[in-house]
Amino acid sequence: MKEFLGLLKGNQRRLVDELLDHPEGRTDDQLCTTFGLNDGRKLGGIFTGLWKNAKKVGADPNDVYDKQRVTIGNERGFEYTLTQSFRMIAEKVRATVKK
């Protein structure tokens, strides 16, 4: 976990921190607002980087976060949460890894 979190820089690290700080999850719209993005495809780039870094350290990227389709009002989108196992370890390790 230390190796993985150590690889994360910029928006990838901010994404993990944002999901750690909001255990209830964040929608793609909320994350786009947080990162100042006007296009969900750019958010996809952040998730892709996270995915690739998980693979670099030999982790299963599917063990990092969950993505669930949600409908809020008339808008369809996705909600992201960290997996329970990743959250438990990341909360302990986060403070020991330099940003």
C-alpha positions in Angstrom: 0.0 0.0 0.0 2.8 2.4 0.8 4.4 1.8 -2.6 1.0 2.3 -4.3 0.2 5.5 -2.5 3.8 6.7 -3.0 3.2 6.4 -6.8 0.1 8.6 -6.7 0.7 12.3 -7.5 -1.5 15.2 -8.2 -5.1 14.4 -9.1 -4.7 10.7 -8.5 -3.7 11.3 -4.9 -6.4 13.9 -4.5 -8.9 11.4 -5.8 -8.0 8.8 -3.2 -8.0 11.5 -0.5 -11.4 12.7 -1.6 -12.9 9.2 -1.5 -11.2 8.5 1.9 -12.7 11.8 3.2 -16.2 10.8 1.9 -16.9 7.2 2.8 -20.5 7.6 1.5 -19.1 8.0 -2.0 -18.8 10.8 -4.5 -20.7 11.1 -7.8 -18.9 11.9 -11.1 -20.4 15.4 -11.0 -19.1 16.0 -7.5 -15.7 14.8 -8.5 -15.6 16.9 -11.6 -16.5 20.0 -9.5 -13.8 19.1 -6.9 -11.2 18.9 -9.7 -12.5 21.8 -11.7 -13.2 19.6 -14.7 -15.9 20.4 -17.2 -15.8 17.0 -18.9 -16.3 13.6 -17.4 -13.8 12.1 -19.8 -11.0 14.0 -18.0 -12.2 12.4 -14.8 -11.8 9.1 -16.6 -8.2 9.9 -17.2 -7.6 10.3 -13.5 -9.2 6.9 -12.8 -7.1 5.4 -15.6 -3.9 6.6 -14.0 -5.0 5.2 -10.7 -5.8 1.9 -12.4 -2.4 1.7 -14.1 -0.5 2.5 -10.8 -2.3 -0.2 -9.0 -1.2 -2.7 -11.7 2.4 -1.4 -11.4 2.6 -2.5 -7.8 0.9 -5.9 -8.6 -2.4 -5.0 -7.1 -5.8 -5.8 -8.6 -7.2 -2.4 -9.7 -10.7 -3.8 -9.0 -9.8 -3.9 -5.3 -9.3 -0.1 -5.2 -12.7 1.4 -5.8 -16.3 0.5 -6.7 -18.3 2.3 -9.4 -22.1 2.1 -9.3 -24.6 3.6 -11.6 -27.0 6.1 -9.9 -29.9 8.3 -11.0 -30.3 11.7 -9.2 -33.3 13.6 -10.4 -33.3 13.0 -14.1 -29.6 12.8 -14.4 -27.8 9.4 -14.7 -24.2 9.1 -13.6 -21.9 7.1 -11.4 -21.0 7.0 -7.8 -17.5 6.0 -6.7 -16.5 4.6 -3.3 -13.3 2.9 -2.1 -13.6 -0.8 -1.4 -13.8 -1.6 2.2 -10.5 -3.5 2.3 -8.7 -0.7 0.4 -10.2 2.0 2.7 -9.1 0.2 5.9 -5.5 -0.1 4.9 -5.3 3.3 3.1 -6.6 5.2 6.2 -3.8 3.7 8.3 -1.1 4.2 5.7 -2.1 7.6 4.2 -0.6 9.6 7.1 2.8 7.9 6.7 3.2 8.6 2.9 4.5 11.9 1.7 2.2 13.8 -0.7 
